[in-house]
Amino acid sequence: MGELFDARVAVSPGAVAVVGAGGEEWSYAELGGRSDRVAGVLAARGVGCGDLVGVVLERSVDVVAVLLGVVKAGAGFVPVDPAYPVERIGWMVEDAGPVLVVCSEGTRGLVPVGVECLVWDASEVVAESVPAVSVGVDDVAYVIYTSGSTGRPKGVAVTHRGLGNLAVAQIERFAVGADARVLQLASLSFDAAVSEMCMALLSGGALVMAGVDRLPPRGSLSEAVAEFGVTHVTVPPSVLATVEELPGSLRTLVVAGEVCPPGLVERWAPGRRMVNAYGPTEVTVCATM
C-alpha cells in the first residue's frame, strides 16, 4: 500500500490528496512527506516488518498520514475508534498486542495502562523521512476487529495480497478518477475506511476527512456532500434511508454492509452510478459488486 501510494505521488505530486474538516488541503507530495516522517519516527522506535501499531486518534487529516506511515514502516496498523466504549478499546489493544500505540493527548487515557504509547503531535515531529520498507504480499497490512455481535470482537489480520486488487477493481467499478472526491465516512475501525482510503489515494483522487459533527448521525450526509463537492460515497442502506436529497456532485453511490431495499435503488440510482457491494473483512473488504 505504501509503495502504491508513492507511485501516485510520483505521477501527480501537486494534486490534492486529502481535504480536512476545516477545508485545509494536502497535496500528494505533502501527504507523502508527512507519512515518510511518521515512518521515520516509528522506525526510530524500533517498529518494523511483522509488527503491529495501534492507532487511537480522533478523525483528522493527520490520521491518514499516520496510517500510511505505519505501512511505510513495514508494520500493520490496528485502527481503534476513540468513540468506542473504553472496555472495547482496552480489549482490542490488549488482544492485538501492538508494539506501540499512536494516540493523542485526548485519547491517551483510553489506552490500557502498561501499553507503550506515542503521543502524536505533528507540529512537534522532527524526524528524517525514510523510504517505504518493502513488504511481502503475505505480510499483515492491518487488523480489523469484527463487531462482536456473536460474542467478543475478533481481530482479523488482513495481508497486502488483496489491497492492490481491491483498489484496481473498485477504482474501475466505481469510476474513480483524478477529479474524484471520496468521502471518508466509515469509522476508522471498520474495513470500509480502508476501501475509501485506497480508492481515493491510489487513483489520484482526494480523500475528504469531514469532521464527525458533519457526518451522520450528528450531521447531514447531503450537506457534507454538498459542502465538500463529494463525488463518491459508500454508505449503509439504513443511513441512506434517512437522506432526503443528494447533491448533483455525487456521481457514484455505493451501498454496503446491509441488505439494500429495492425502494432505495429506485429512488437514488437514476442519474448516477449505484453499486451494491458486499464482503466479509477476511476477503480484503469486498467480495462482490
PAVEX-64233 format. One line per 8 residues: number of its first residue (from 1); their letters; for each residue x, y, z of N, C-alpha, C. Coordinates in Angstrom, 2 decimals. Atoms other than C-alpha are relative to their C-alpha. Layout:
residues N
NUM) a) X,Y,Z,X,Y,Z,X,Y,Z; ...
***
This chain:
residues 289
1) mgelfdar) 0.84,-1.21,0.00,0.00,0.00,0.00,0.87,1.25,0.00; -0.89,-1.16,-0.04,2.82,2.42,0.86,0.69,0.24,-1.33; -0.68,-0.14,1.29,4.64,1.73,-2.40,-0.98,0.44,-1.09; 1.01,-0.40,0.98,1.41,2.04,-4.42,-0.34,1.48,0.15; 0.27,-1.42,-0.22,0.73,5.41,-2.80,1.16,0.84,-0.51; -1.17,-0.76,0.47,4.29,6.61,-3.51,0.03,0.10,-1.52; 0.07,-0.04,1.46,3.73,5.72,-7.16,-0.95,1.10,-0.46; 0.93,-1.09,0.34,0.76,8.12,-7.21,0.64,1.36,0.28
9) vavspgav) -0.71,-1.25,-0.30,2.90,10.82,-5.57,0.90,0.38,-1.17; -0.91,-0.25,1.12,5.38,10.46,-8.42,-0.76,0.48,-1.23; 0.80,-0.36,1.17,2.60,10.83,-11.02,-0.60,1.40,0.14; 0.70,-1.28,-0.17,0.75,13.81,-9.52,0.31,0.61,1.36; -0.38,-0.53,-1.33,2.67,15.39,-6.61,-0.79,1.22,0.44; 0.69,-1.23,-0.36,0.72,18.66,-6.75,-1.50,-0.15,0.15; 1.45,0.21,-0.10,-2.77,17.15,-6.86,-0.42,-0.09,1.47; 0.52,0.07,-1.36,-4.97,17.35,-3.76,-0.21,-1.46,0.39
17) avvgagge) 0.12,1.37,-0.48,-4.71,14.11,-1.75,-1.03,-0.15,1.10; 0.91,0.10,-1.13,-6.69,14.84,1.39,-0.53,1.38,0.36; 0.68,-1.25,-0.37,-9.18,17.52,2.47,-0.48,-0.14,1.44; 0.36,0.06,-1.41,-9.68,18.29,6.15,-1.33,0.62,0.30; 1.31,-0.49,-0.44,-12.73,19.25,8.14,-0.14,1.51,-0.18; 0.04,-1.44,0.14,-11.81,22.92,8.01,0.28,0.49,-1.40; -0.27,-0.35,1.39,-11.18,22.83,4.27,1.47,0.01,-0.36; -1.42,0.04,0.33,-7.39,22.52,4.56,0.28,-1.14,-0.97
25) ewsyaelg) -0.31,1.00,1.01,-5.85,20.58,1.70,1.49,-0.34,0.01; -1.38,0.45,0.14,-2.68,18.50,1.48,0.15,-0.61,-1.38; -0.29,0.61,1.29,-1.16,17.63,-1.86,0.55,-1.40,0.20; -0.60,1.33,-0.09,0.11,14.15,-2.67,1.43,0.10,0.52; -1.38,-0.17,-0.47,3.65,15.43,-2.12,0.04,0.30,1.50; 0.05,-0.33,-1.44,2.72,16.90,1.28,-0.37,-1.21,0.84; 0.40,1.20,-0.74,0.93,13.77,2.43,1.11,-1.04,-0.03; -1.11,0.94,0.09,3.82,11.68,1.15,1.12,0.36,0.96
33) grsdrvag) -1.06,-0.44,-0.90,6.34,13.76,3.09,-0.36,-0.22,1.45; 0.44,0.17,-1.39,4.28,13.65,6.28,-0.01,-1.49,0.38; 0.02,1.44,-0.31,3.78,9.88,6.07,1.41,-0.56,0.07; -1.40,0.42,-0.09,7.52,9.44,5.44,0.59,0.35,1.36; -0.50,-0.39,-1.32,8.23,11.36,8.64,-0.59,-0.88,1.10; 0.61,0.94,-0.95,5.76,9.16,10.53,0.79,-1.31,-0.01; -0.77,1.24,0.12,7.61,6.12,9.20,1.37,0.14,0.66; -1.30,-0.25,-0.62,10.87,7.70,10.34,-0.07,-0.05,1.52
41) vlaargvg) 0.19,0.02,-1.46,9.56,8.24,13.87,-0.20,-1.44,0.49; 0.27,1.37,-0.40,8.27,4.67,14.04,1.25,-0.87,-0.11; -1.23,0.77,0.18,11.50,3.23,12.68,0.98,0.29,1.13; -0.89,-0.38,-1.10,13.43,5.17,15.33,-0.42,-0.63,1.31; 0.51,0.68,-1.20,11.21,3.49,17.93,0.12,-1.52,-0.12; -0.22,1.43,0.17,12.15,0.08,16.54,-1.10,-0.74,-0.72; 1.10,0.64,0.72,8.96,-0.58,14.56,0.48,-0.47,-1.37; -0.42,0.54,1.29,9.48,-2.80,11.53,-0.93,-1.08,-0.49
49) cgdlvgvv) 0.81,1.05,0.62,8.19,-5.70,9.45,-0.48,-1.01,1.06; 0.56,0.98,-0.92,5.90,-8.08,11.31,-0.61,0.59,1.24; 0.55,-0.66,-1.18,4.96,-5.54,13.97,-1.41,0.52,-0.27; 1.29,-0.68,0.07,1.52,-4.12,14.69,0.08,1.29,0.79; 0.04,-1.31,-0.66,0.92,-0.48,15.62,-1.46,0.40,0.17; 1.34,-0.48,-0.25,-2.31,0.61,17.28,-0.11,1.48,-0.33; 0.23,-1.42,0.32,-3.79,3.92,16.12,-1.31,0.41,0.66; 1.18,-0.48,-0.72,-6.18,5.61,18.57,0.01,1.52,-0.09
57) lersvdvv) -0.02,-1.44,0.28,-6.65,9.08,17.10,-1.38,0.48,-0.44; 1.23,-0.62,0.47,-9.54,11.43,16.51,0.06,0.16,-1.53; 0.09,-0.17,1.45,-10.75,11.84,12.92,0.66,1.32,-0.41; -0.68,-1.20,0.50,-8.42,14.28,11.12,0.88,-0.40,-1.17; -0.91,0.31,1.10,-6.08,14.57,8.16,1.27,-0.69,0.53; -1.20,0.64,-0.57,-3.24,13.52,10.50,-0.13,-1.52,0.06; 0.20,1.45,-0.06,-4.79,10.06,10.83,0.46,-0.66,-1.29; -0.38,0.57,1.30,-4.25,9.46,7.12,1.51,-0.13,-0.10
65) avllgvvk) -1.46,0.04,0.03,-0.55,10.33,7.40,0.54,-1.08,0.93; -0.46,1.02,-0.96,-0.17,8.07,10.44,-0.22,-1.40,-0.55; 0.27,1.33,0.54,-1.85,5.06,8.81,0.94,-0.34,-1.15; -0.95,0.22,1.10,0.26,5.46,5.68,1.41,-0.19,0.54; -1.33,0.11,-0.59,3.35,5.94,7.84,0.25,-1.36,0.61; -0.14,1.33,-0.60,2.70,2.67,9.65,0.36,-1.03,-1.06; -0.29,1.00,1.04,2.59,0.64,6.44,1.32,0.28,-0.68; -1.30,-0.32,0.59,5.60,2.51,5.07,1.15,-0.48,0.89
73) agagfvpv) -1.00,0.52,-0.92,7.49,1.41,8.17,0.07,-1.53,-0.05; 0.02,1.44,0.15,6.64,-2.17,7.20,-0.93,-0.70,0.96; 0.87,0.58,-1.02,4.16,-2.70,10.03,-1.45,-0.03,-0.48; 1.43,-0.02,0.26,0.41,-3.30,10.11,-0.68,0.89,1.02; 0.68,-0.89,-0.95,-2.00,-0.81,11.66,-1.26,-0.66,0.57; 1.20,0.45,-0.69,-4.73,-1.58,14.16,-0.82,1.25,0.33; 0.75,-1.23,-0.24,-7.25,1.29,13.87,-1.07,-0.19,1.06; 0.94,0.09,-1.11,-9.26,1.91,17.02,-0.77,1.33,0.10
81) dpaypver) 0.83,-1.20,-0.06,-12.16,4.36,17.02,-0.09,0.47,1.45; 0.05,-0.48,-1.39,-11.82,6.52,20.17,-1.41,0.21,0.53; 1.38,-0.13,-0.45,-15.62,6.80,20.27,-0.55,-1.31,0.57; 0.43,1.28,-0.55,-15.85,3.13,21.21,0.01,0.03,1.52; -0.07,0.10,-1.47,-16.56,2.20,24.85,1.42,-0.37,0.43; -1.38,0.19,-0.45,-13.33,2.18,26.85,0.31,-1.49,0.21; -0.23,1.44,-0.20,-13.79,-1.53,27.67,0.33,-0.69,-1.33; -0.24,0.59,1.32,-13.92,-2.41,23.96,1.38,0.41,-0.52
89) igwmveda) -1.33,-0.47,0.42,-10.87,-0.26,23.23,1.09,-0.79,0.72; -0.98,0.74,-0.78,-8.97,-1.96,26.03,0.15,-1.42,-0.49; -0.04,1.37,0.50,-9.91,-5.40,24.74,0.74,-0.07,-1.33; -0.63,0.02,1.32,-8.85,-4.59,21.16,1.51,0.18,0.10; -1.44,-0.27,-0.12,-5.48,-3.16,22.19,0.72,-1.17,0.66; -0.66,1.10,-0.70,-4.67,-5.94,24.62,0.02,-1.27,-0.84; 0.06,1.21,0.82,-5.79,-8.67,22.21,0.96,0.07,-1.19; -0.88,-0.15,1.16,-3.85,-7.27,19.23,1.48,-0.03,0.41
97) gpvlvvcs) -1.39,-0.01,-0.47,-0.69,-6.79,21.29,0.95,0.82,-0.85; -0.89,-0.82,0.83,0.79,-3.90,19.26,1.28,0.36,0.76; -1.26,-0.39,-0.63,4.41,-2.94,19.89,-0.05,1.45,0.46; 0.12,-1.42,-0.29,3.29,0.68,20.07,-1.41,0.45,-0.35; 1.29,-0.61,0.33,0.06,2.71,20.13,0.21,1.48,-0.23; -0.05,-1.43,0.30,-0.09,6.10,18.42,-1.32,0.61,0.45; 1.21,-0.61,-0.55,-2.55,8.30,20.31,0.21,1.51,0.07; -0.11,-1.45,-0.21,-3.22,11.96,21.11,-0.10,0.26,1.50
105) egtrglvp) 0.18,-0.35,-1.41,-3.29,13.82,24.40,-1.42,-0.33,0.45; 1.40,0.23,-0.34,-7.06,13.44,24.26,-0.38,-1.46,0.10; 0.36,1.43,-0.01,-7.06,9.67,23.69,0.95,-0.85,0.83; -0.98,0.77,-0.76,-4.08,8.67,25.83,-0.65,-0.78,1.15; 0.64,0.66,-1.12,-6.37,7.82,28.73,-0.83,-1.21,-0.38; 0.78,1.15,0.46,-8.23,5.27,26.59,0.86,-1.24,-0.17; -0.93,1.11,0.23,-5.13,3.12,26.12,0.30,-0.69,1.33; -0.25,0.72,-1.27,-4.65,0.39,28.75,1.36,0.35,0.61
113) vgveclvw) -1.24,-0.28,-0.73,-2.02,1.07,31.39,1.04,-1.08,-0.32; -1.07,0.94,0.28,1.32,-0.50,30.58,0.31,-0.18,-1.47; -0.23,0.10,1.43,0.97,-0.28,26.80,0.84,1.20,-0.44; -0.88,-1.09,0.44,3.75,1.76,25.16,-0.74,0.90,-0.99; 0.73,-0.97,0.82,2.33,4.92,23.60,0.94,1.03,-0.61; -0.64,-1.15,0.62,3.50,7.59,21.22,-1.09,1.06,-0.15; 1.00,-1.08,0.07,1.50,10.78,21.81,0.36,0.86,-1.20; -0.31,-0.60,1.29,1.28,12.23,18.32,-0.34,1.48,-0.03
121) dasevvae) 0.19,-1.43,0.22,1.73,15.95,17.72,0.83,0.35,-1.23; -0.71,-0.20,1.27,2.58,16.59,14.08,0.85,1.26,0.00; -0.74,-1.27,0.00,3.74,20.14,14.85,1.35,-0.13,0.69; -1.24,0.16,-0.75,6.49,18.80,17.10,0.90,-1.09,-0.57; -0.77,1.12,0.54,7.73,15.97,14.90,1.27,0.49,-0.69; -1.28,-0.26,0.65,11.39,16.19,14.00,0.61,-1.37,-0.29; -0.50,1.32,0.36,12.38,13.07,12.12,0.38,-0.02,-1.47; -0.40,0.16,1.38,14.14,12.11,8.95,-1.00,-0.91,-0.71
129) svpavsvg) 0.86,0.86,0.79,11.97,10.72,6.20,0.77,-1.27,-0.35; -0.63,1.26,0.40,12.64,7.10,5.36,-0.78,-0.57,-1.18; 0.72,0.62,1.12,11.81,5.23,2.15,-0.89,-1.12,0.51; 0.92,1.06,-0.41,8.92,2.80,2.34,0.72,-1.33,0.06; -0.59,1.33,-0.16,10.01,-0.59,3.64,-0.72,-0.95,-0.95; 0.60,0.97,0.91,9.44,-3.28,1.02,-0.60,-1.14,0.80; 0.69,1.06,-0.73,6.88,-5.77,2.31,-0.44,-1.09,-0.97; 0.50,1.10,0.82,5.70,-9.14,1.05,-1.51,0.02,-0.06
137) vddvayvi) 1.45,-0.02,0.17,2.17,-9.77,-0.18,-0.70,-0.69,1.16; 0.62,0.70,-1.12,1.55,-12.04,2.80,0.33,0.61,1.35; -0.20,-0.75,-1.24,2.73,-9.52,5.39,-1.31,0.70,0.36; 1.25,-0.62,-0.46,-0.05,-8.00,7.51,0.00,1.49,-0.29; 0.16,-1.43,0.29,-1.29,-4.62,6.30,-0.77,0.69,1.13; 0.79,-0.57,-1.08,-3.86,-4.05,9.05,-0.79,-1.10,0.69; 0.86,0.91,-0.75,-6.02,-5.73,11.67,-1.30,0.73,0.29; 1.33,-0.57,-0.23,-9.76,-5.03,11.77,-0.76,-0.91,0.95
145) ytsgstgr) 0.79,0.78,-0.95,-11.96,-6.14,14.65,-1.46,-0.05,-0.42; 1.41,0.19,0.35,-15.39,-7.59,13.92,-0.88,0.67,1.06; 0.93,-0.72,-0.88,-18.49,-6.13,15.56,-0.18,-0.67,1.34; 0.21,0.70,-1.27,-18.62,-8.80,18.22,-1.44,-0.32,0.29; 1.44,0.23,-0.20,-22.35,-9.32,17.66,-0.30,-1.43,0.44; 0.21,1.39,-0.40,-21.94,-13.06,18.19,0.91,-0.40,1.16; -0.92,0.27,-1.09,-19.53,-12.76,21.10,1.04,1.10,0.09; -1.06,-1.01,-0.08,-16.25,-10.99,21.73,0.48,0.38,-1.40
153) pkgvavth) -0.55,-0.41,1.29,-14.82,-8.92,18.85,1.21,-0.86,-0.37; -1.09,0.84,0.49,-12.42,-10.93,16.71,0.90,0.82,-0.91; -0.94,-0.71,0.85,-9.28,-9.43,15.21,0.33,-0.79,-1.25; -0.29,0.65,1.27,-8.87,-10.25,11.52,1.24,0.66,-0.61; -1.23,-0.52,0.58,-5.34,-9.84,10.17,-0.10,-0.10,-1.52; 0.14,-0.06,1.45,-5.53,-8.74,6.53,1.36,0.32,-0.61; -1.32,-0.18,0.62,-2.43,-9.05,4.34,-0.07,0.98,-1.17; -0.08,-0.91,1.15,-1.25,-6.85,1.48,-0.49,-0.66,-1.29
161) rglgnlav) 0.29,0.73,1.23,-2.17,-9.55,-1.04,-1.21,0.55,-0.75; 1.23,-0.42,0.67,-5.66,-8.25,-1.73,-0.14,1.49,-0.25; 0.22,-1.45,0.06,-5.15,-4.49,-1.43,0.12,0.57,-1.40; -0.16,-0.49,1.37,-3.88,-3.88,-4.95,-1.19,-0.36,-0.86; 1.16,0.44,0.77,-6.68,-5.94,-6.44,-1.25,0.75,0.40; 1.15,-0.76,-0.48,-9.24,-4.19,-4.25,-0.02,1.39,-0.63; -0.08,-1.36,0.53,-8.04,-0.77,-5.35,-0.30,0.03,-1.50; 0.20,0.02,1.45,-7.91,-1.64,-9.05,-1.46,-0.29,-0.34
169) aqierfav) 1.38,0.37,0.29,-11.34,-3.29,-9.02,-0.98,1.11,0.35; 0.95,-1.03,-0.40,-13.10,-0.54,-7.10,0.20,1.30,-0.77; -0.24,-1.20,0.81,-11.43,2.30,-8.99,-0.69,-0.13,-1.35; 0.64,0.23,1.30,-12.72,0.73,-12.21,-1.52,-0.03,0.13; 1.45,0.14,-0.14,-16.21,-0.24,-10.97,-0.68,1.28,0.45; 0.60,-1.21,-0.55,-16.82,3.00,-9.12,0.35,1.24,-0.82; -0.41,-1.11,0.88,-15.29,5.15,-11.90,0.66,1.12,0.79; -0.74,-0.97,-0.81,-12.84,6.88,-9.57,1.15,0.56,-0.84
177) gadarvlq) -1.06,-0.64,0.77,-10.67,9.37,-11.47,0.77,1.01,0.83; -0.83,-0.98,-0.69,-8.15,12.05,-10.59,-0.82,1.18,0.53; 0.85,-1.11,-0.47,-11.03,14.53,-10.15,-0.97,-0.44,1.09; 0.94,0.52,-1.00,-12.82,12.33,-7.61,0.26,0.58,1.38; -0.08,-0.35,-1.42,-13.54,13.41,-4.06,-0.79,-1.06,0.77; 0.59,1.16,-0.68,-14.19,10.33,-1.92,-0.20,0.35,1.47; 0.29,-0.31,-1.40,-15.91,10.85,1.42,0.48,-1.13,0.90; -0.42,0.98,-1.00,-14.24,9.09,4.36,-1.10,0.01,1.06
185) laslsfda) 1.20,0.02,-0.84,-17.50,8.17,6.09,0.07,-1.06,1.10; 0.00,1.13,-0.94,-16.85,4.84,7.81,0.86,0.29,1.22; -0.87,-0.01,-1.18,-15.48,4.51,11.33,1.35,-0.57,-0.40; -1.33,0.49,0.33,-11.73,4.02,11.15,0.22,-1.43,0.49; -0.09,1.38,-0.46,-12.28,0.72,12.97,-0.76,-0.97,-0.91; 0.78,0.81,0.92,-14.43,-0.54,10.08,0.77,-0.13,-1.31; -0.84,0.22,1.18,-12.86,-2.06,6.96,-0.38,0.87,-1.20; 0.38,-0.89,1.09,-14.85,0.24,4.66,0.90,1.24,-0.04
193) avsemcma) -0.91,-1.14,-0.03,-12.47,3.01,5.79,1.26,-0.28,-0.82; -1.15,0.39,0.82,-9.60,1.08,4.16,-0.36,0.11,-1.47; 0.48,-0.09,1.38,-11.64,0.84,0.96,-0.04,1.46,-0.46; 0.09,-1.43,0.36,-12.33,4.59,0.97,1.38,0.60,-0.21; -1.35,-0.54,0.09,-8.67,5.39,1.55,0.69,-0.49,-1.26; -0.69,0.57,1.15,-7.41,3.03,-1.15,-0.55,0.53,-1.31; 0.55,-0.44,1.28,-9.85,4.08,-3.85,0.34,1.46,-0.28; -0.36,-1.40,0.21,-9.03,7.75,-3.30,1.49,0.17,-0.27
201) llsggalv) -1.43,-0.31,0.03,-5.28,7.73,-2.70,0.79,-0.85,-0.98; -0.70,0.80,1.00,-4.38,5.01,-5.19,-0.53,0.26,-1.41; 0.55,-0.37,1.32,-6.32,6.66,-8.02,0.42,1.41,-0.40; -0.32,-1.40,0.27,-5.01,10.22,-7.75,-1.10,0.95,0.40; 1.10,-0.83,-0.48,-8.28,11.45,-6.26,0.28,0.55,1.38; -0.15,-0.62,-1.32,-8.86,13.26,-2.97,-0.89,-0.72,1.01; 0.75,0.59,-1.11,-9.97,11.75,0.34,-0.52,1.14,0.87; 0.62,-1.08,-0.78,-12.41,14.02,2.21,-0.22,-0.47,1.43
209) magvdrlp) 0.11,0.34,-1.42,-11.99,13.81,6.01,-0.87,1.04,0.70; 0.92,-0.93,-0.66,-15.08,15.73,7.11,-0.03,-0.28,1.49; 0.06,0.16,-1.45,-15.45,16.32,10.84,-1.16,-0.88,0.42; 1.04,0.91,-0.47,-17.51,13.89,12.88,-1.32,0.72,0.20; 1.23,-0.76,-0.19,-20.03,16.68,13.53,-0.73,0.25,-1.31; 0.63,-0.22,1.31,-20.68,16.95,9.78,-0.60,-1.28,-0.56; 0.41,1.29,0.54,-21.41,13.25,9.31,-1.11,-0.62,0.84; 1.02,0.70,-0.79,-24.34,11.03,10.35,0.67,-0.79,1.13
217) prgslsea) 1.37,-0.44,-0.27,-25.67,10.58,12.94,-0.11,1.45,0.47; 0.07,-1.38,-0.50,-24.71,14.08,14.17,-0.35,0.99,-1.10; 0.18,-0.94,1.10,-24.67,15.80,10.80,-0.79,-0.60,-1.15; 0.78,0.39,1.17,-26.33,15.58,7.40,0.93,-0.49,-1.12; -0.81,0.53,1.11,-24.87,13.37,4.66,-0.10,0.89,-1.22; 0.17,-0.83,1.20,-26.34,15.53,1.91,0.72,1.33,0.14; -0.70,-1.27,-0.20,-24.92,18.71,3.44,1.51,-0.18,-0.08; -1.44,0.26,0.09,-21.45,17.16,3.78,0.42,-0.20,-1.44
225) vaefgvth) -0.30,0.23,1.42,-21.54,16.00,0.16,0.03,1.33,-0.75; 0.07,-1.30,0.67,-22.56,19.49,-0.97,1.15,0.91,0.40; -1.04,-0.90,-0.51,-20.05,21.33,1.22,1.37,-0.31,-0.59; -1.33,0.39,0.46,-17.03,19.34,0.05,0.04,-0.43,-1.46; 0.02,0.40,1.41,-18.12,18.60,-3.52,0.30,-1.47,-0.19; -0.30,1.43,0.02,-18.03,14.87,-2.84,-0.60,-0.66,-1.23; 0.45,0.71,1.20,-18.30,12.62,-5.90,-0.30,-1.48,0.27; 0.14,1.43,-0.28,-18.14,9.15,-4.28,-0.28,-0.23,1.48
233) vtvppsvl) 0.37,0.31,-1.38,-19.82,7.83,-1.13,-0.31,-1.48,0.12; 0.41,1.36,-0.38,-20.05,4.38,0.45,-0.78,0.13,1.30; 0.89,-0.25,-1.14,-22.94,4.23,2.89,-0.87,-1.23,0.29; 0.93,1.09,-0.32,-25.01,1.62,4.77,-1.41,0.39,-0.44; 1.38,-0.32,0.42,-28.59,1.38,3.40,-0.83,0.65,1.09; 0.80,-0.59,-1.07,-30.01,2.24,6.83,0.27,1.49,0.15; -0.32,-1.43,-0.04,-28.19,5.58,6.73,-0.55,0.69,-1.24; 0.53,-0.58,1.24,-29.15,6.21,3.10,-1.51,0.20,0.10
241) atveelpg) 1.46,-0.10,-0.14,-32.80,5.66,4.08,-0.42,1.27,0.73; 0.33,-1.22,-0.73,-32.63,8.79,6.27,0.26,1.25,-0.82; -0.38,-1.14,0.83,-31.39,11.02,3.43,-1.19,0.48,-0.82; 1.13,-0.56,0.74,-33.87,13.39,1.82,0.39,0.48,-1.39; -0.46,-0.41,1.33,-31.75,14.65,-1.08,1.50,-0.24,-0.11; -1.42,0.18,0.26,-28.36,14.08,-2.70,0.42,0.99,-1.08; -0.44,-1.01,0.96,-26.45,16.87,-4.48,0.45,-0.61,-1.32; -0.38,0.46,1.32,-25.64,16.61,-8.16,1.45,-0.39,-0.14
249) slrtlvva) -1.42,0.34,0.08,-21.91,16.34,-7.46,0.25,-1.49,0.20; -0.19,1.41,-0.34,-22.41,12.75,-6.24,-0.23,-0.86,-1.23; 0.07,0.80,1.23,-21.62,10.55,-9.24,-0.13,-1.49,0.26; 0.03,1.43,-0.31,-21.17,7.17,-7.57,-0.45,-0.21,1.44; 0.57,0.31,-1.31,-23.22,5.84,-4.66,0.14,-1.51,0.23; -0.22,1.42,-0.32,-22.13,2.56,-3.07,-0.72,-0.32,1.30; 0.64,0.46,-1.23,-24.31,0.75,-0.54,0.66,-1.30,0.41; -0.72,1.18,-0.48,-22.71,-1.88,1.65,-0.30,-0.24,1.47
257) gevcppgl) 0.11,0.33,-1.42,-22.87,-3.66,4.98,-1.33,-0.56,0.44; 1.35,0.45,-0.35,-26.59,-4.45,4.96,-0.76,-0.32,-1.29; 0.88,0.22,1.14,-29.36,-5.66,2.67,-0.55,1.34,-0.46; 0.51,-1.27,0.55,-30.41,-2.82,0.35,-1.42,-0.19,-0.53; 1.38,0.12,0.48,-34.19,-2.48,-0.07,-0.15,0.55,-1.42; 0.20,-0.47,1.38,-35.36,-2.10,-3.70,-0.43,1.46,-0.10; 0.48,-1.38,0.04,-37.02,1.20,-2.83,1.13,1.01,-0.01; -1.14,-0.91,-0.01,-33.63,2.82,-2.16,0.64,0.06,-1.38
265) verwapgr) -0.56,0.03,1.35,-32.39,1.72,-5.58,-0.88,0.82,-0.94; 0.93,-0.73,0.86,-35.50,3.10,-7.28,0.13,1.50,0.21; -0.05,-1.44,-0.31,-35.06,6.43,-5.52,1.33,0.63,-0.38; -1.30,-0.65,0.09,-31.31,7.01,-5.72,0.86,-0.41,-1.19; -0.83,0.44,1.13,-29.97,5.09,-8.75,-0.13,0.89,-1.25; 0.12,-0.78,1.23,-31.40,7.27,-11.55,0.95,1.20,-0.04; -0.87,-1.15,0.20,-28.86,9.74,-12.90,1.39,-0.15,0.55; -1.35,0.23,-0.54,-25.81,8.22,-11.19,0.30,-1.49,-0.01
273) rmvnaygp) -0.40,1.39,-0.16,-23.87,5.01,-10.79,-0.31,-0.43,1.44; 0.28,0.53,-1.33,-25.20,2.96,-7.87,0.44,-1.46,0.04; -0.57,1.34,-0.11,-23.39,-0.18,-6.72,-0.35,-0.61,1.35; 0.27,0.74,-1.23,-24.46,-2.78,-4.17,1.21,-0.90,0.25; -1.24,0.73,-0.28,-21.26,-4.14,-2.60,-0.12,-0.81,1.27; 0.03,0.85,-1.19,-20.67,-6.90,-0.11,1.33,-0.72,0.15; -1.18,0.83,-0.23,-17.77,-8.68,1.51,0.36,-0.07,1.46; -0.53,0.11,-1.36,-16.57,-10.04,4.84,1.42,0.54,0.01
281) tevtvcat) -1.32,-0.63,-0.07,-13.41,-8.34,6.05,1.14,-0.96,-0.30; -1.04,0.99,0.26,-11.48,-11.60,5.69,0.43,-0.07,-1.45; -0.36,0.04,1.42,-11.50,-11.21,1.89,0.45,1.37,-0.50; -0.47,-1.36,0.31,-9.99,-7.69,1.96,-1.18,0.88,-0.42; 1.11,-0.95,0.06,-13.19,-5.69,2.39,-1.16,-0.44,-0.89; 1.10,0.16,0.96,-15.18,-6.57,-0.74,0.15,-1.27,-0.82; -0.02,1.23,0.80,-16.12,-9.81,-2.49,-0.84,0.14,-1.27; 0.88,-0.15,1.17,-18.95,-8.79,-4.83,-0.46,1.43,-0.14
289) m) 0.52,-1.35,0.30,-20.15,-5.62,-6.52,-1.05,-0.13,-1.09
***
